[in-house]
């Protein structure tokens, strides 16, 4: 869940930061690089967490939602700059919702 939140903050704050501080744009890693890095971290961690939740509680919706969220996040890399941010935000929200559902199921 925290990684999804970091992703959302990145998607919202980085373009604003670039707009407000043009001189710092060249010092920060590119948006595309950060997206790939966060996705590479999110896939195995989310997959394992959602699989464990499904195995322990049998809730199929959480891993399905999480899988769709990860696919949407991956698709955002293909779209490019024009639609990357809204697609990434949608995928992140789906993934966070899946983790919350998984967490609640495990808490019962």
C-alpha positions as YAML, in Angstrom:
chain: A
units: angstrom
residues:
- id: 1
  name: UNK
  ca: [0.00, 0.00, 0.00]
- id: 2
  name: UNK
  ca: [2.81, 2.35, 0.85]
- id: 3
  name: UNK
  ca: [4.48, 1.77, -2.52]
- id: 4
  name: UNK
  ca: [1.22, 2.64, -4.26]
- id: 5
  name: UNK
  ca: [1.03, 5.83, -2.23]
- id: 6
  name: UNK
  ca: [4.62, 6.69, -3.14]
- id: 7
  name: UNK
  ca: [3.75, 6.12, -6.78]
- id: 8
  name: UNK
  ca: [0.76, 8.47, -6.54]
- id: 9
  name: UNK
  ca: [2.83, 11.16, -4.85]
- id: 10
  name: UNK
  ca: [5.48, 10.75, -7.53]
- id: 11
  name: UNK
  ca: [2.93, 11.05, -10.33]
- id: 12
  name: UNK
  ca: [1.35, 14.16, -8.86]
- id: 13
  name: UNK
  ca: [4.34, 15.92, -7.36]
- id: 14
  name: UNK
  ca: [7.10, 15.36, -9.90]
- id: 15
  name: UNK
  ca: [5.40, 17.17, -12.82]
- id: 16
  name: UNK
  ca: [4.55, 20.04, -10.47]
- id: 17
  name: UNK
  ca: [8.12, 20.13, -9.21]
- id: 18
  name: UNK
  ca: [9.44, 20.21, -12.78]
- id: 19
  name: UNK
  ca: [7.05, 23.03, -13.64]
- id: 20
  name: UNK
  ca: [7.99, 25.12, -10.58]
- id: 21
  name: UNK
  ca: [11.72, 24.49, -10.60]
- id: 22
  name: UNK
  ca: [12.95, 24.18, -14.19]
- id: 23
  name: UNK
  ca: [16.58, 24.22, -13.16]
- id: 24
  name: UNK
  ca: [16.30, 21.06, -11.06]
- id: 25
  name: UNK
  ca: [14.77, 18.94, -13.84]
- id: 26
  name: UNK
  ca: [18.12, 17.75, -15.13]
- id: 27
  name: UNK
  ca: [19.29, 16.63, -11.68]
- id: 28
  name: UNK
  ca: [16.41, 14.24, -10.94]
- id: 29
  name: UNK
  ca: [15.94, 10.81, -12.50]
- id: 30
  name: UNK
  ca: [13.54, 10.78, -15.43]
- id: 31
  name: UNK
  ca: [9.88, 10.05, -14.91]
- id: 32
  name: UNK
  ca: [10.09, 6.96, -17.12]
- id: 33
  name: UNK
  ca: [13.04, 5.54, -15.15]
- id: 34
  name: UNK
  ca: [11.25, 6.01, -11.82]
- id: 35
  name: UNK
  ca: [8.13, 4.34, -13.24]
- id: 36
  name: UNK
  ca: [10.12, 1.29, -14.33]
- id: 37
  name: UNK
  ca: [11.91, 1.13, -10.97]
- id: 38
  name: UNK
  ca: [8.70, 1.35, -8.93]
- id: 39
  name: UNK
  ca: [7.00, -1.23, -11.13]
- id: 40
  name: UNK
  ca: [9.95, -3.61, -10.82]
- id: 41
  name: UNK
  ca: [9.67, -3.33, -7.03]
- id: 42
  name: UNK
  ca: [5.85, -3.47, -6.91]
- id: 43
  name: UNK
  ca: [5.36, -6.57, -9.05]
- id: 44
  name: UNK
  ca: [7.10, -9.20, -6.89]
- id: 45
  name: UNK
  ca: [6.13, -7.64, -3.56]
- id: 46
  name: UNK
  ca: [2.48, -7.15, -4.51]
- id: 47
  name: UNK
  ca: [2.26, -10.52, -6.20]
- id: 48
  name: UNK
  ca: [3.59, -12.30, -3.13]
- id: 49
  name: UNK
  ca: [1.41, -10.33, -0.71]
- id: 50
  name: UNK
  ca: [-1.77, -10.87, -2.73]
- id: 51
  name: UNK
  ca: [-0.97, -14.55, -3.29]
- id: 52
  name: UNK
  ca: [-0.42, -15.11, 0.43]
- id: 53
  name: UNK
  ca: [-3.70, -13.36, 1.24]
- id: 54
  name: UNK
  ca: [-5.56, -15.50, -1.28]
- id: 55
  name: UNK
  ca: [-3.91, -18.67, 0.03]
- id: 56
  name: UNK
  ca: [-4.78, -17.86, 3.64]
- id: 57
  name: UNK
  ca: [-8.30, -16.45, 3.20]
- id: 58
  name: UNK
  ca: [-9.44, -17.59, -0.24]
- id: 59
  name: UNK
  ca: [-10.55, -14.13, -1.38]
- id: 60
  name: UNK
  ca: [-10.09, -14.14, -5.15]
- id: 61
  name: UNK
  ca: [-11.11, -10.54, -5.77]
- id: 62
  name: UNK
  ca: [-8.04, -8.99, -4.12]
- id: 63
  name: UNK
  ca: [-5.46, -10.76, -6.33]
- id: 64
  name: UNK
  ca: [-7.59, -10.16, -9.42]
- id: 65
  name: UNK
  ca: [-7.83, -6.43, -8.63]
- id: 66
  name: UNK
  ca: [-4.11, -6.33, -7.87]
- id: 67
  name: UNK
  ca: [-3.25, -8.18, -11.06]
- id: 68
  name: UNK
  ca: [-5.35, -5.76, -13.12]
- id: 69
  name: UNK
  ca: [-3.69, -2.85, -11.30]
- id: 70
  name: UNK
  ca: [-0.23, -4.20, -12.14]
- id: 71
  name: UNK
  ca: [-1.25, -4.71, -15.78]
- id: 72
  name: UNK
  ca: [-2.55, -1.14, -15.96]
- id: 73
  name: UNK
  ca: [0.71, 0.12, -14.44]
- id: 74
  name: UNK
  ca: [2.64, -1.88, -17.04]
- id: 75
  name: UNK
  ca: [0.44, -0.56, -19.85]
- id: 76
  name: UNK
  ca: [1.24, 3.00, -18.78]
- id: 77
  name: UNK
  ca: [4.84, 2.41, -19.85]
- id: 78
  name: UNK
  ca: [3.69, 1.63, -23.39]
- id: 79
  name: UNK
  ca: [1.44, 4.70, -23.71]
- id: 80
  name: UNK
  ca: [4.24, 7.15, -23.07]
- id: 81
  name: UNK
  ca: [4.18, 10.70, -21.75]
- id: 82
  name: UNK
  ca: [0.77, 11.68, -23.12]
- id: 83
  name: UNK
  ca: [-1.31, 9.38, -20.94]
- id: 84
  name: UNK
  ca: [1.18, 7.86, -18.55]
- id: 85
  name: UNK
  ca: [0.20, 9.79, -15.41]
- id: 86
  name: UNK
  ca: [-3.58, 9.14, -15.37]
- id: 87
  name: UNK
  ca: [-3.09, 5.50, -16.36]
- id: 88
  name: UNK
  ca: [-0.43, 5.04, -13.67]
- id: 89
  name: UNK
  ca: [-2.66, 6.65, -11.06]
- id: 90
  name: UNK
  ca: [-5.53, 4.33, -12.02]
- id: 91
  name: UNK
  ca: [-3.31, 1.26, -11.75]
- id: 92
  name: UNK
  ca: [-1.90, 2.43, -8.41]
- id: 93
  name: UNK
  ca: [-5.38, 3.01, -6.99]
- id: 94
  name: UNK
  ca: [-6.48, -0.47, -8.09]
- id: 95
  name: UNK
  ca: [-3.40, -1.98, -6.50]
- id: 96
  name: UNK
  ca: [-3.86, -0.07, -3.25]
- id: 97
  name: UNK
  ca: [-7.55, -1.07, -3.14]
- id: 98
  name: UNK
  ca: [-6.53, -4.71, -3.64]
- id: 99
  name: UNK
  ca: [-4.01, -4.51, -0.79]
- id: 100
  name: UNK
  ca: [-6.60, -2.90, 1.50]
- id: 101
  name: UNK
  ca: [-9.12, -5.64, 0.66]
- id: 102
  name: UNK
  ca: [-6.43, -8.27, 1.26]
- id: 103
  name: UNK
  ca: [-5.42, -6.67, 4.56]
- id: 104
  name: UNK
  ca: [-9.03, -6.50, 5.77]
- id: 105
  name: UNK
  ca: [-9.63, -10.14, 4.83]
- id: 106
  name: UNK
  ca: [-6.56, -11.20, 6.79]
- id: 107
  name: UNK
  ca: [-7.64, -9.13, 9.81]
- id: 108
  name: UNK
  ca: [-10.89, -11.12, 10.17]
...
